[in-house]
């Protein structure tokens, strides 16, 4: 069954990585070797997970690059699935 209202991957990063490990965004950005502003934009759901970010997350969090890209794709495609249901 498809997920119709998926969370932005940034919410998952915020809750399951940053908050769970009781880190600041700056600490998480340092661990991910990212700019703090970029990570902030992602966890505020203003920017997508790119291939580069997905690779960094997979190395630090212990997940796969593909998982993060699938989460982003599911989030990006949710409006189209909703519109299709209305037709």
Buried (B, 14 or more C-beta within 10 A) or exposed (E): EEEEEBBBBBBBBBEEBBEEEEBEBEEBBEBBEBEBEBBBBBBEBEBBBBEEBBBBBBEBBEBEBEBBBBBBBBBEEBEEBEEEEEE
